[in-house]
């Protein structure tokens, strides 16, 4: 299972894109090796667009807002139908949704233009309005750390002031 982010990197999705680029490369190699050895199997790479799945809920993010899909989102059933279609009709690649195909074509034909479009357009569509869980936890840890540091520093200052006051008495 590939992804539109395996065809085209984008902001906020660096680790996901890297994993999907690997899946795309592995699938191409597997396909060629099977053909070379005349193994009677078809290897199809499914390229879904944004699918309504909960993977963003498990994404670790130190950004202020929780990762999430906004904009054009396809149901998981669309991917299931593509997989079943590919099982009965051998194809090299299948795109789920026009979004995935369009980004792949434009990314290959106009890579620098797509970089600029992705930098401008993709970033705001990768978040939902809910605060990031890990960012909140990180902020809480930072506040606790500062509180502990402040308490320790204040204790040290009070002890030092106390020692100096003792010296003057």
Secondary structure, DSSP 8 states (H G I E B T S, - for coil): ---HHHHS--TT-HHHHHHHHHHHHHHHHHHHHHHHTT-S----EEEE-SB--GGGGG----SSEEE---SS-B-HHHHHHHHHHHHHS--SEEEESHHHHHHHHHHHH-HHHHHHHIIIIIGGGGEEEEE-HHHHHHHHHHHHHHHHHHHHHHHHHHHHHHHHHHHH-
